[in-house]
């Protein structure tokens, strides 16, 4: 009951046909298994991502009162931007704190920053030169939650001429209440 084409083959041709068929069968199975395991891996990654999202959401739900209190505190305490001259007041504050710790302030610049639905900013850019310990105290004193002052960009390096001194470039912003409150 063998097909005629198979009976016409020599013994070597039959062996070669079986080898080719077996190789093709094995490659197709490997490709299918690879696809199945890839799909399983993607499903596991998606499941892990969904579990992480659910855990974060449940944490937010548990801490809802805390976030509500923080939002209310921010609404009550965040200053209002009266005019762009606030940037010079920010720079004066930075120079005052820097003077307290004997930090040399170089190349001061001021400007108005971004406006988002959640805040408006004014910024001051400065370069500093000081030993490390006073710089740490300066960073601590300038950035306090009740002041709404943040370091948007910080670049610190050891001074090439004096390894005991640090050179810093800072973009320091003060966040003010938005012009229109988000809903």
VMD Tcl script that builds the backbone (N, CA, C; Angstrom):
set m [mol new atoms 549]
animate dup $m
set s [atomselect $m all]
$s set {name element resname resid chain x y z} {
  {N N UNK 1 A 0.790 -1.175 0.000}
  {CA C UNK 1 A 0.000 0.000 0.000}
  {C C UNK 1 A 0.851 1.266 0.000}
  {N N UNK 2 A 2.056 1.154 -0.406}
  {CA C UNK 2 A 2.914 2.324 -0.494}
  {C C UNK 2 A 2.649 3.037 -1.806}
  {N N UNK 3 A 2.785 4.369 -1.766}
  {CA C UNK 3 A 2.611 5.109 -3.016}
  {C C UNK 3 A 3.674 4.699 -4.030}
  {N N UNK 4 A 3.353 4.883 -5.261}
  {CA C UNK 4 A 4.253 4.456 -6.337}
  {C C UNK 4 A 5.549 5.254 -6.307}
  {N N UNK 5 A 5.458 6.528 -6.024}
  {CA C UNK 5 A 6.672 7.348 -6.033}
  {C C UNK 5 A 7.648 6.902 -4.954}
  {N N UNK 6 A 7.086 6.379 -3.836}
  {CA C UNK 6 A 7.950 5.924 -2.746}
  {C C UNK 6 A 8.606 4.603 -3.120}
  {N N UNK 7 A 7.891 3.758 -3.824}
  {CA C UNK 7 A 8.441 2.464 -4.215}
  {C C UNK 7 A 9.526 2.601 -5.264}
  {N N UNK 8 A 9.455 3.666 -6.066}
  {CA C UNK 8 A 10.471 3.861 -7.103}
  {C C UNK 8 A 11.792 4.363 -6.528}
  {N N UNK 9 A 11.780 4.834 -5.280}
  {CA C UNK 9 A 13.006 5.354 -4.669}
  {C C UNK 9 A 13.937 4.227 -4.286}
  {N N UNK 10 A 15.234 4.571 -4.367}
  {CA C UNK 10 A 16.220 3.600 -3.900}
  {C C UNK 10 A 16.275 3.673 -2.372}
  {N N UNK 11 A 17.005 2.760 -1.819}
  {CA C UNK 11 A 17.099 2.726 -0.360}
  {C C UNK 11 A 17.729 4.013 0.181}
  {N N UNK 12 A 18.755 4.527 -0.470}
  {CA C UNK 12 A 19.409 5.773 -0.057}
  {C C UNK 12 A 18.457 6.965 -0.174}
  {N N UNK 13 A 17.692 7.021 -1.247}
  {CA C UNK 13 A 16.743 8.118 -1.434}
  {C C UNK 13 A 15.680 8.102 -0.334}
  {N N UNK 14 A 15.223 6.895 0.020}
  {CA C UNK 14 A 14.241 6.790 1.100}
  {C C UNK 14 A 14.817 7.290 2.429}
  {N N UNK 15 A 16.045 6.901 2.724}
  {CA C UNK 15 A 16.699 7.343 3.948}
  {C C UNK 15 A 16.839 8.870 3.954}
  {N N UNK 16 A 17.274 9.424 2.833}
  {CA C UNK 16 A 17.416 10.867 2.728}
  {C C UNK 16 A 16.057 11.558 2.873}
  {N N UNK 17 A 15.004 11.016 2.298}
  {CA C UNK 17 A 13.659 11.590 2.421}
  {C C UNK 17 A 13.204 11.574 3.884}
  {N N UNK 18 A 13.480 10.506 4.604}
  {CA C UNK 18 A 13.124 10.436 6.018}
  {C C UNK 18 A 13.921 11.451 6.850}
  {N N UNK 19 A 15.179 11.622 6.519}
  {CA C UNK 19 A 15.999 12.602 7.243}
  {C C UNK 19 A 15.465 14.010 7.005}
  {N N UNK 20 A 15.145 14.347 5.747}
  {CA C UNK 20 A 14.613 15.677 5.434}
  {C C UNK 20 A 13.265 15.876 6.131}
  {N N UNK 21 A 12.383 14.880 6.073}
  {CA C UNK 21 A 11.069 14.989 6.711}
  {C C UNK 21 A 11.222 15.122 8.227}
  {N N UNK 22 A 12.113 14.355 8.834}
  {CA C UNK 22 A 12.333 14.429 10.280}
  {C C UNK 22 A 12.894 15.785 10.692}
  {N N UNK 23 A 13.850 16.298 9.902}
  {CA C UNK 23 A 14.423 17.617 10.189}
  {C C UNK 23 A 13.353 18.700 10.078}
  {N N UNK 24 A 12.543 18.654 9.019}
  {CA C UNK 24 A 11.468 19.636 8.856}
  {C C UNK 24 A 10.479 19.536 10.020}
  {N N UNK 25 A 10.114 18.321 10.414}
  {CA C UNK 25 A 9.198 18.123 11.533}
  {C C UNK 25 A 9.789 18.698 12.824}
  {N N UNK 26 A 11.072 18.449 13.067}
  {CA C UNK 26 A 11.729 18.949 14.279}
  {C C UNK 26 A 11.798 20.481 14.267}
  {N N UNK 27 A 12.129 21.077 13.133}
  {CA C UNK 27 A 12.203 22.532 13.051}
  {C C UNK 27 A 10.835 23.185 13.253}
  {N N UNK 28 A 9.813 22.605 12.673}
  {CA C UNK 28 A 8.459 23.147 12.859}
  {C C UNK 28 A 8.053 23.055 14.325}
  {N N UNK 29 A 8.356 21.923 14.967}
  {CA C UNK 29 A 8.039 21.779 16.390}
  {C C UNK 29 A 8.823 22.776 17.244}
  {N N UNK 30 A 10.098 22.972 16.943}
  {CA C UNK 30 A 10.894 23.941 17.693}
  {C C UNK 30 A 10.333 25.352 17.520}
  {N N UNK 31 A 9.944 25.700 16.288}
  {CA C UNK 31 A 9.373 27.022 16.040}
  {C C UNK 31 A 8.065 27.192 16.815}
  {N N UNK 32 A 7.220 26.169 16.826}
  {CA C UNK 32 A 5.946 26.246 17.555}
  {C C UNK 32 A 6.189 26.345 19.063}
  {N N UNK 33 A 7.123 25.558 19.586}
  {CA C UNK 33 A 7.430 25.629 21.017}
  {C C UNK 33 A 8.001 26.992 21.385}
  {N N UNK 34 A 8.866 27.532 20.541}
  {CA C UNK 34 A 9.421 28.859 20.796}
  {C C UNK 34 A 8.307 29.894 20.835}
  {N N UNK 35 A 7.378 29.831 19.922}
  {CA C UNK 35 A 6.264 30.765 19.894}
  {C C UNK 35 A 5.386 30.630 21.136}
  {N N UNK 36 A 5.123 29.394 21.530}
  {CA C UNK 36 A 4.290 29.144 22.710}
  {C C UNK 36 A 4.976 29.681 23.968}
  {N N UNK 37 A 6.275 29.385 24.135}
  {CA C UNK 37 A 6.988 29.863 25.320}
  {C C UNK 37 A 7.124 31.392 25.305}
  {N N UNK 38 A 7.286 31.978 24.129}
  {CA C UNK 38 A 7.320 33.439 24.027}
  {C C UNK 38 A 5.993 34.056 24.458}
  {N N UNK 39 A 4.897 33.446 24.018}
  {CA C UNK 39 A 3.574 33.945 24.396}
  {C C UNK 39 A 3.355 33.775 25.899}
  {N N UNK 40 A 3.798 32.657 26.466}
  {CA C UNK 40 A 3.676 32.447 27.911}
  {C C UNK 40 A 4.501 33.488 28.680}
  {N N UNK 41 A 5.711 33.763 28.209}
  {CA C UNK 41 A 6.552 34.764 28.864}
  {C C UNK 41 A 5.913 36.145 28.811}
  {N N UNK 42 A 5.348 36.502 27.663}
  {CA C UNK 42 A 4.688 37.800 27.534}
  {C C UNK 42 A 3.481 37.875 28.460}
  {N N UNK 43 A 2.736 36.776 28.557}
  {CA C UNK 43 A 1.576 36.762 29.456}
  {C C UNK 43 A 2.019 36.910 30.915}
  {N N UNK 44 A 3.117 36.252 31.292}
  {CA C UNK 44 A 3.625 36.377 32.663}
  {C C UNK 44 A 4.081 37.810 32.951}
  {N N UNK 45 A 4.749 38.448 31.973}
  {CA C UNK 45 A 5.175 39.841 32.166}
  {C C UNK 45 A 3.966 40.761 32.306}
  {N N UNK 46 A 2.955 40.546 31.464}
  {CA C UNK 46 A 1.736 41.353 31.572}
  {C C UNK 46 A 1.061 41.147 32.918}
  {N N UNK 47 A 0.998 39.908 33.366}
  {CA C UNK 47 A 0.377 39.606 34.651}
  {C C UNK 47 A 1.150 40.283 35.791}
  {N N UNK 48 A 2.476 40.227 35.724}
  {CA C UNK 48 A 3.294 40.878 36.753}
  {C C UNK 48 A 3.079 42.391 36.737}
  {N N UNK 49 A 2.986 42.966 35.540}
  {CA C UNK 49 A 2.741 44.408 35.448}
  {C C UNK 49 A 1.371 44.759 36.018}
  {N N UNK 50 A 0.366 43.956 35.726}
  {CA C UNK 50 A -0.975 44.213 36.265}
  {C C UNK 50 A -1.000 44.044 37.783}
  {N N UNK 51 A -0.278 43.057 38.282}
  {CA C UNK 51 A -0.214 42.873 39.734}
  {C C UNK 51 A 0.466 44.080 40.395}
  {N N UNK 52 A 1.542 44.570 39.771}
  {CA C UNK 52 A 2.215 45.752 40.299}
  {C C UNK 52 A 1.304 46.969 40.289}
  {N N UNK 53 A 0.560 47.131 39.212}
  {CA C UNK 53 A -0.380 48.248 39.130}
  {C C UNK 53 A -1.458 48.116 40.191}
  {N N UNK 54 A -1.968 46.924 40.368}
  {CA C UNK 54 A -3.002 46.699 41.388}
  {C C UNK 54 A -2.450 46.970 42.787}
  {N N UNK 55 A -1.211 46.546 43.041}
  {CA C UNK 55 A -0.614 46.795 44.356}
  {C C UNK 55 A -0.447 48.294 44.594}
  {N N UNK 56 A 0.003 49.017 43.570}
  {CA C UNK 56 A 0.155 50.470 43.711}
  {C C UNK 56 A -1.194 51.137 43.925}
  {N N UNK 57 A -2.198 50.695 43.180}
  {CA C UNK 57 A -3.527 51.285 43.335}
  {C C UNK 57 A -4.101 50.992 44.713}
  {N N UNK 58 A -3.908 49.783 45.207}
  {CA C UNK 58 A -4.433 49.474 46.543}
  {C C UNK 58 A -3.695 50.286 47.615}
  {N N UNK 59 A -2.398 50.530 47.389}
  {CA C UNK 59 A -1.646 51.373 48.319}
  {C C UNK 59 A -2.186 52.802 48.301}
  {N N UNK 60 A -2.479 53.319 47.101}
  {CA C UNK 60 A -3.055 54.665 47.001}
  {C C UNK 60 A -4.399 54.735 47.691}
  {N N UNK 61 A -5.191 53.686 47.557}
  {CA C UNK 61 A -6.501 53.671 48.216}
  {C C UNK 61 A -6.319 53.664 49.731}
  {N N UNK 62 A -5.369 52.874 50.216}
  {CA C UNK 62 A -5.120 52.822 51.658}
  {C C UNK 62 A -4.625 54.164 52.192}
  {N N UNK 63 A -3.822 54.875 51.367}
  {CA C UNK 63 A -3.230 56.132 51.809}
  {C C UNK 63 A -4.010 57.346 51.307}
  {N N UNK 64 A -5.233 57.164 50.920}
  {CA C UNK 64 A -6.028 58.258 50.364}
  {C C UNK 64 A -6.126 59.438 51.334}
  {N N UNK 65 A -6.353 59.157 52.610}
  {CA C UNK 65 A -6.453 60.236 53.590}
  {C C UNK 65 A -5.163 61.055 53.656}
  {N N UNK 66 A -4.029 60.363 53.606}
  {CA C UNK 66 A -2.742 61.054 53.643}
  {C C UNK 66 A -2.600 61.978 52.438}
  {N N UNK 67 A -2.935 61.457 51.241}
  {CA C UNK 67 A -2.810 62.272 50.029}
  {C C UNK 67 A -3.798 63.433 50.042}
  {N N UNK 68 A -4.968 63.210 50.586}
  {CA C UNK 68 A -5.951 64.292 50.681}
  {C C UNK 68 A -5.438 65.379 51.624}
  {N N UNK 69 A -4.871 64.972 52.759}
  {CA C UNK 69 A -4.311 65.943 53.704}
  {C C UNK 69 A -3.148 66.715 53.074}
  {N N UNK 70 A -2.299 66.012 52.320}
  {CA C UNK 70 A -1.171 66.679 51.661}
  {C C UNK 70 A -1.665 67.697 50.635}
  {N N UNK 71 A -2.659 67.310 49.869}
  {CA C UNK 71 A -3.199 68.227 48.876}
  {C C UNK 71 A -3.791 69.461 49.546}
  {N N UNK 72 A -4.487 69.263 50.640}
  {CA C UNK 72 A -5.068 70.388 51.379}
  {C C UNK 72 A -3.962 71.277 51.967}
  {N N UNK 73 A -2.911 70.665 52.523}
  {CA C UNK 73 A -1.794 71.423 53.068}
  {C C UNK 73 A -1.139 72.266 51.966}
  {N N UNK 74 A -0.936 71.649 50.797}
  {CA C UNK 74 A -0.327 72.383 49.686}
  {C C UNK 74 A -1.211 73.553 49.277}
  {N N UNK 75 A -2.509 73.325 49.184}
  {CA C UNK 75 A -3.433 74.406 48.824}
  {C C UNK 75 A -3.354 75.570 49.811}
  {N N UNK 76 A -3.185 75.251 51.086}
  {CA C UNK 76 A -3.153 76.292 52.109}
  {C C UNK 76 A -1.804 77.007 52.185}
  {N N UNK 77 A -0.712 76.301 51.906}
  {CA C UNK 77 A 0.618 76.855 52.149}
  {C C UNK 77 A 1.403 77.260 50.903}
  {N N UNK 78 A 1.047 76.771 49.738}
  {CA C UNK 78 A 1.821 77.103 48.549}
  {C C UNK 78 A 1.639 78.588 48.217}
  {N N UNK 79 A 2.742 79.312 48.083}
  {CA C UNK 79 A 2.638 80.756 47.826}
  {C C UNK 79 A 2.064 81.041 46.439}
  {N N UNK 80 A 1.554 82.255 46.287}
  {CA C UNK 80 A 0.985 82.696 45.020}
  {C C UNK 80 A 2.006 83.584 44.325}
  {N N UNK 81 A 2.187 83.390 43.030}
  {CA C UNK 81 A 3.116 84.201 42.252}
  {C C UNK 81 A 2.469 85.550 41.971}
  {N N UNK 82 A 3.032 86.579 42.594}
  {CA C UNK 82 A 2.468 87.927 42.444}
  {C C UNK 82 A 3.054 88.623 41.226}
  {N N UNK 83 A 4.382 88.519 41.065}
  {CA C UNK 83 A 5.021 89.106 39.890}
  {C C UNK 83 A 6.347 88.393 39.632}
  {N N UNK 84 A 6.910 88.545 38.444}
  {CA C UNK 84 A 8.167 87.857 38.112}
  {C C UNK 84 A 9.356 88.282 38.964}
  {N N UNK 85 A 9.217 89.344 39.742}
  {CA C UNK 85 A 10.308 89.769 40.622}
  {C C UNK 85 A 10.569 88.752 41.726}
  {N N UNK 86 A 9.679 87.784 41.864}
  {CA C UNK 86 A 9.889 86.712 42.850}
  {C C UNK 86 A 11.192 85.970 42.566}
  {N N UNK 87 A 11.621 85.954 41.296}
  {CA C UNK 87 A 12.871 85.275 40.953}
  {C C UNK 87 A 14.050 85.958 41.635}
  {N N UNK 88 A 14.039 87.284 41.711}
  {CA C UNK 88 A 15.148 87.970 42.390}
  {C C UNK 88 A 15.090 87.716 43.896}
  {N N UNK 89 A 13.876 87.600 44.456}
  {CA C UNK 89 A 13.750 87.254 45.876}
  {C C UNK 89 A 14.305 85.855 46.134}
  {N N UNK 90 A 14.075 84.937 45.190}
  {CA C UNK 90 A 14.634 83.586 45.312}
  {C C UNK 90 A 16.156 83.649 45.291}
  {N N UNK 91 A 16.693 84.410 44.370}
  {CA C UNK 91 A 18.146 84.528 44.294}
  {C C UNK 91 A 18.713 85.158 45.563}
  {N N UNK 92 A 18.038 86.158 46.110}
  {CA C UNK 92 A 18.484 86.757 47.373}
  {C C UNK 92 A 18.492 85.726 48.492}
  {N N UNK 93 A 17.454 84.909 48.560}
  {CA C UNK 93 A 17.362 83.845 49.588}
  {C C UNK 93 A 18.523 82.864 49.433}
  {N N UNK 94 A 18.820 82.480 48.194}
  {CA C UNK 94 A 19.915 81.531 47.940}
  {C C UNK 94 A 21.250 82.144 48.354}
  {N N UNK 95 A 21.467 83.403 48.007}
  {CA C UNK 95 A 22.716 84.070 48.386}
  {C C UNK 95 A 22.836 84.194 49.894}
  {N N UNK 96 A 21.717 84.440 50.558}
  {CA C UNK 96 A 21.715 84.553 52.022}
  {C C UNK 96 A 22.143 83.229 52.662}
  {N N UNK 97 A 21.564 82.135 52.206}
  {CA C UNK 97 A 21.918 80.824 52.768}
  {C C UNK 97 A 23.351 80.465 52.400}
  {N N UNK 98 A 23.774 80.777 51.190}
  {CA C UNK 98 A 25.151 80.492 50.774}
  {C C UNK 98 A 26.134 81.296 51.624}
  {N N UNK 99 A 25.806 82.546 51.917}
  {CA C UNK 99 A 26.668 83.370 52.758}
  {C C UNK 99 A 26.780 82.817 54.170}
  {N N UNK 100 A 25.699 82.226 54.650}
  {CA C UNK 100 A 25.690 81.628 55.992}
  {C C UNK 100 A 26.737 80.524 56.107}
  {N N UNK 101 A 27.004 79.811 55.005}
  {CA C UNK 101 A 27.954 78.701 55.022}
  {C C UNK 101 A 29.247 79.015 54.264}
  {N N UNK 102 A 29.484 80.286 53.952}
  {CA C UNK 102 A 30.692 80.715 53.253}
  {C C UNK 102 A 30.878 80.004 51.916}
  {N N UNK 103 A 29.805 79.930 51.159}
  {CA C UNK 103 A 29.847 79.322 49.835}
  {C C UNK 103 A 29.925 80.448 48.813}
  {N N UNK 104 A 30.904 80.362 47.921}
  {CA C UNK 104 A 31.085 81.368 46.887}
  {C C UNK 104 A 30.050 81.138 45.786}
  {N N UNK 105 A 29.230 82.159 45.501}
  {CA C UNK 105 A 28.215 82.073 44.446}
  {C C UNK 105 A 28.719 82.843 43.241}
  {N N UNK 106 A 28.750 82.164 42.090}
  {CA C UNK 106 A 29.232 82.765 40.854}
  {C C UNK 106 A 28.159 82.681 39.778}
  {N N UNK 107 A 28.194 83.587 38.832}
  {CA C UNK 107 A 27.325 83.606 37.651}
  {C C UNK 107 A 25.842 83.445 37.979}
  {N N UNK 108 A 25.287 84.263 38.855}
  {CA C UNK 108 A 23.857 84.129 39.139}
  {C C UNK 108 A 23.003 84.607 37.956}
  {N N UNK 109 A 21.901 83.906 37.731}
  {CA C UNK 109 A 20.956 84.292 36.680}
  {C C UNK 109 A 19.563 83.949 37.172}
  {N N UNK 110 A 18.578 84.746 36.739}
  {CA C UNK 110 A 17.195 84.490 37.153}
  {C C UNK 110 A 16.304 84.403 35.921}
  {N N UNK 111 A 15.129 83.815 36.123}
  {CA C UNK 111 A 14.176 83.732 35.027}
  {C C UNK 111 A 12.875 83.129 35.491}
  {N N UNK 112 A 11.900 83.153 34.596}
  {CA C UNK 112 A 10.630 82.502 34.914}
  {C C UNK 112 A 10.635 81.147 34.231}
  {N N UNK 113 A 10.073 80.164 34.917}
  {CA C UNK 113 A 10.104 78.804 34.417}
  {C C UNK 113 A 8.787 78.378 33.820}
  {N N UNK 114 A 8.518 77.114 33.932}
  {CA C UNK 114 A 7.333 76.535 33.317}
  {C C UNK 114 A 6.069 76.830 34.115}
  {N N UNK 115 A 4.957 76.733 33.423}
  {CA C UNK 115 A 3.653 76.860 34.051}
  {C C UNK 115 A 2.873 75.606 33.699}
  {N N UNK 116 A 2.438 74.881 34.717}
  {CA C UNK 116 A 1.645 73.669 34.527}
  {C C UNK 116 A 0.317 73.850 35.253}
  {N N UNK 117 A -0.602 72.909 35.097}
  {CA C UNK 117 A -1.852 73.019 35.850}
  {C C UNK 117 A -1.658 72.911 37.364}
  {N N UNK 118 A -0.468 72.465 37.813}
  {CA C UNK 118 A -0.245 72.232 39.234}
  {C C UNK 118 A 0.701 73.237 39.886}
  {N N UNK 119 A 1.490 73.943 39.084}
  {CA C UNK 119 A 2.390 74.938 39.662}
  {C C UNK 119 A 2.922 75.888 38.595}
  {N N UNK 120 A 3.440 77.021 39.062}
  {CA C UNK 120 A 4.184 77.968 38.241}
  {C C UNK 120 A 5.557 78.089 38.880}
  {N N UNK 121 A 6.572 78.339 38.082}
  {CA C UNK 121 A 7.913 78.426 38.675}
  {C C UNK 121 A 8.642 79.684 38.242}
  {N N UNK 122 A 9.531 80.109 39.120}
  {CA C UNK 122 A 10.594 81.062 38.790}
  {C C UNK 122 A 11.883 80.350 39.191}
  {N N UNK 123 A 12.971 80.668 38.513}
  {CA C UNK 123 A 14.205 79.945 38.836}
  {C C UNK 123 A 15.394 80.874 38.930}
  {N N UNK 124 A 16.407 80.361 39.583}
  {CA C UNK 124 A 17.701 81.031 39.668}
  {C C UNK 124 A 18.760 79.988 39.344}
  {N N UNK 125 A 19.701 80.352 38.506}
  {CA C UNK 125 A 20.829 79.477 38.184}
  {C C UNK 125 A 22.075 80.063 38.817}
  {N N UNK 126 A 22.838 79.214 39.477}
  {CA C UNK 126 A 24.073 79.674 40.123}
  {C C UNK 126 A 25.159 78.632 39.944}
  {N N UNK 127 A 26.378 79.079 40.124}
  {CA C UNK 127 A 27.528 78.190 40.217}
  {C C UNK 127 A 28.150 78.449 41.575}
  {N N UNK 128 A 28.642 77.384 42.212}
  {CA C UNK 128 A 29.207 77.534 43.554}
  {C C UNK 128 A 30.596 76.920 43.627}
  {N N UNK 129 A 31.321 77.363 44.637}
  {CA C UNK 129 A 32.623 76.774 44.960}
  {C C UNK 129 A 32.709 76.733 46.477}
  {N N UNK 130 A 32.900 75.533 47.021}
  {CA C UNK 130 A 32.960 75.386 48.476}
  {C C UNK 130 A 33.456 73.988 48.831}
  {N N UNK 131 A 33.855 73.788 50.096}
  {CA C UNK 131 A 34.126 72.432 50.568}
  {C C UNK 131 A 32.820 71.633 50.633}
  {N N UNK 132 A 32.936 70.338 50.717}
  {CA C UNK 132 A 31.772 69.455 50.695}
  {C C UNK 132 A 30.825 69.650 51.883}
  {N N UNK 133 A 31.285 69.666 53.152}
  {CA C UNK 133 A 30.343 69.771 54.280}
  {C C UNK 133 A 29.454 71.021 54.243}
  {N N UNK 134 A 29.992 72.217 53.980}
  {CA C UNK 134 A 29.092 73.374 53.901}
  {C C UNK 134 A 28.092 73.263 52.749}
  {N N UNK 135 A 28.509 72.621 51.660}
  {CA C UNK 135 A 27.608 72.456 50.520}
  {C C UNK 135 A 26.416 71.572 50.891}
  {N N UNK 136 A 26.668 70.542 51.674}
  {CA C UNK 136 A 25.578 69.670 52.127}
  {C C UNK 136 A 24.600 70.462 52.986}
  {N N UNK 137 A 25.110 71.276 53.886}
  {CA C UNK 137 A 24.240 72.101 54.736}
  {C C UNK 137 A 23.462 73.120 53.898}
  {N N UNK 138 A 24.112 73.680 52.890}
  {CA C UNK 138 A 23.453 74.616 51.984}
  {C C UNK 138 A 22.288 73.934 51.267}
  {N N UNK 139 A 22.545 72.746 50.725}
  {CA C UNK 139 A 21.490 71.997 50.015}
  {C C UNK 139 A 20.315 71.698 50.944}
  {N N UNK 140 A 20.623 71.329 52.172}
  {CA C UNK 140 A 19.584 71.007 53.145}
  {C C UNK 140 A 18.757 72.240 53.500}
  {N N UNK 141 A 19.441 73.356 53.757}
  {CA C UNK 141 A 18.741 74.568 54.199}
  {C C UNK 141 A 17.895 75.201 53.096}
  {N N UNK 142 A 18.361 75.132 51.860}
  {CA C UNK 142 A 17.619 75.771 50.773}
  {C C UNK 142 A 16.346 74.996 50.452}
  {N N UNK 143 A 16.447 73.696 50.366}
  {CA C UNK 143 A 15.319 72.891 49.908}
  {C C UNK 143 A 14.541 72.326 51.095}
  {N N UNK 144 A 13.483 72.998 51.431}
  {CA C UNK 144 A 12.590 72.556 52.501}
  {C C UNK 144 A 11.170 72.544 51.952}
  {N N UNK 145 A 10.352 71.600 52.385}
  {CA C UNK 145 A 8.997 71.505 51.823}
  {C C UNK 145 A 8.177 72.780 51.994}
  {N N UNK 146 A 8.294 73.429 53.128}
  {CA C UNK 146 A 7.460 74.619 53.353}
  {C C UNK 146 A 7.914 75.815 52.522}
  {N N UNK 147 A 9.110 75.756 51.954}
  {CA C UNK 147 A 9.608 76.850 51.126}
  {C C UNK 147 A 9.224 76.667 49.653}
  {N N UNK 148 A 8.850 75.458 49.265}
  {CA C UNK 148 A 8.505 75.127 47.878}
  {C C UNK 148 A 9.650 75.467 46.932}
  {N N UNK 149 A 10.868 75.206 47.390}
  {CA C UNK 149 A 12.059 75.412 46.574}
  {C C UNK 149 A 12.632 74.043 46.237}
  {N N UNK 150 A 12.919 73.840 44.947}
  {CA C UNK 150 A 13.445 72.551 44.492}
  {C C UNK 150 A 14.677 72.770 43.619}
  {N N UNK 151 A 15.557 71.789 43.643}
  {CA C UNK 151 A 16.709 71.791 42.743}
  {C C UNK 151 A 16.288 71.032 41.495}
  {N N UNK 152 A 16.119 71.741 40.404}
  {CA C UNK 152 A 15.690 71.091 39.167}
  {C C UNK 152 A 16.857 70.456 38.432}
  {N N UNK 153 A 18.046 71.029 38.593}
  {CA C UNK 153 A 19.206 70.488 37.912}
  {C C UNK 153 A 20.422 70.718 38.804}
  {N N UNK 154 A 21.179 69.660 39.041}
  {CA C UNK 154 A 22.363 69.744 39.901}
  {C C UNK 154 A 23.519 69.065 39.187}
  {N N UNK 155 A 24.651 69.752 39.152}
  {CA C UNK 155 A 25.850 69.180 38.569}
  {C C UNK 155 A 26.999 69.484 39.528}
  {N N UNK 156 A 27.537 68.445 40.164}
  {CA C UNK 156 A 28.631 68.607 41.131}
  {C C UNK 156 A 29.894 67.940 40.607}
  {N N UNK 157 A 31.022 68.590 40.853}
  {CA C UNK 157 A 32.308 68.022 40.453}
  {C C UNK 157 A 33.376 68.522 41.417}
  {N N UNK 158 A 34.444 67.765 41.537}
  {CA C UNK 158 A 35.586 68.179 42.359}
  {C C UNK 158 A 36.360 69.226 41.570}
  {N N UNK 159 A 36.743 70.302 42.230}
  {CA C UNK 159 A 37.492 71.380 41.588}
  {C C UNK 159 A 38.848 70.833 41.148}
  {N N UNK 160 A 39.201 71.070 39.895}
  {CA C UNK 160 A 40.459 70.549 39.353}
  {C C UNK 160 A 41.688 71.167 39.974}
  {N N UNK 161 A 41.599 72.425 40.411}
  {CA C UNK 161 A 42.772 73.088 40.985}
  {C C UNK 161 A 42.922 72.822 42.480}
  {N N UNK 162 A 41.822 72.434 43.159}
  {CA C UNK 162 A 41.868 72.182 44.604}
  {C C UNK 162 A 40.938 71.011 44.928}
  {N N UNK 163 A 41.491 69.818 45.168}
  {CA C UNK 163 A 40.639 68.642 45.392}
  {C C UNK 163 A 39.806 68.693 46.667}
  {N N UNK 164 A 40.026 69.674 47.530}
  {CA C UNK 164 A 39.209 69.792 48.745}
  {C C UNK 164 A 37.941 70.608 48.486}
  {N N UNK 165 A 37.843 71.188 47.302}
  {CA C UNK 165 A 36.712 72.060 46.971}
  {C C UNK 165 A 35.795 71.378 45.950}
  {N N UNK 166 A 34.525 71.716 46.051}
  {CA C UNK 166 A 33.517 71.207 45.110}
  {C C UNK 166 A 33.034 72.367 44.250}
  {N N UNK 167 A 32.825 72.090 42.992}
  {CA C UNK 167 A 32.215 73.052 42.071}
  {C C UNK 167 A 30.811 72.550 41.782}
  {N N UNK 168 A 29.841 73.438 41.869}
  {CA C UNK 168 A 28.465 73.046 41.611}
  {C C UNK 168 A 27.777 73.998 40.665}
  {N N UNK 169 A 26.920 73.450 39.820}
  {CA C UNK 169 A 26.047 74.239 38.948}
  {C C UNK 169 A 24.623 73.826 39.308}
  {N N UNK 170 A 23.804 74.790 39.654}
  {CA C UNK 170 A 22.455 74.509 40.130}
  {C C UNK 170 A 21.422 75.331 39.364}
  {N N UNK 171 A 20.314 74.699 39.086}
  {CA C UNK 171 A 19.122 75.419 38.639}
  {C C UNK 171 A 18.098 75.185 39.741}
  {N N UNK 172 A 17.796 76.251 40.459}
  {CA C UNK 172 A 16.938 76.163 41.640}
  {C C UNK 172 A 15.638 76.887 41.324}
  {N N UNK 173 A 14.524 76.202 41.543}
  {CA C UNK 173 A 13.223 76.792 41.217}
  {C C UNK 173 A 12.368 76.907 42.465}
  {N N UNK 174 A 11.493 77.888 42.452}
  {CA C UNK 174 A 10.488 78.009 43.512}
  {C C UNK 174 A 9.143 77.786 42.855}
  {N N UNK 175 A 8.363 76.884 43.440}
  {CA C UNK 175 A 7.060 76.522 42.890}
  {C C UNK 175 A 5.979 77.346 43.566}
  {N N UNK 176 A 5.161 77.966 42.752}
  {CA C UNK 176 A 4.047 78.756 43.230}
  {C C UNK 176 A 2.735 78.084 42.830}
  {N N UNK 177 A 1.670 78.503 43.484}
  {CA C UNK 177 A 0.343 77.959 43.180}
  {C C UNK 177 A 0.009 78.252 41.715}
  {N N UNK 178 A -0.740 77.360 41.077}
  {CA C UNK 178 A -1.092 77.588 39.671}
  {C C UNK 178 A -2.020 78.795 39.537}
  {N N UNK 179 A -2.016 79.381 38.340}
  {CA C UNK 179 A -2.875 80.540 38.073}
  {C C UNK 179 A -4.338 80.144 38.213}
  {N N UNK 180 A -4.673 78.960 37.711}
  {CA C UNK 180 A -6.029 78.434 37.860}
  {C C UNK 180 A -5.911 77.067 38.515}
  {N N UNK 181 A -6.686 76.832 39.531}
  {CA C UNK 181 A -6.632 75.575 40.278}
  {C C UNK 181 A -7.105 74.420 39.397}
  {N N UNK 182 A -6.374 73.281 39.413}
  {CA C UNK 182 A -6.822 72.107 38.660}
  {C C UNK 182 A -8.060 71.503 39.317}
  {N N UNK 183 A -8.848 70.865 38.518}
  {CA C UNK 183 A -10.086 70.263 39.043}
  {C C UNK 183 A -9.910 68.804 39.322}
}
mol reanalyze $m
mol bondsrecalc $m
mol representation Tube
mol addrep $m
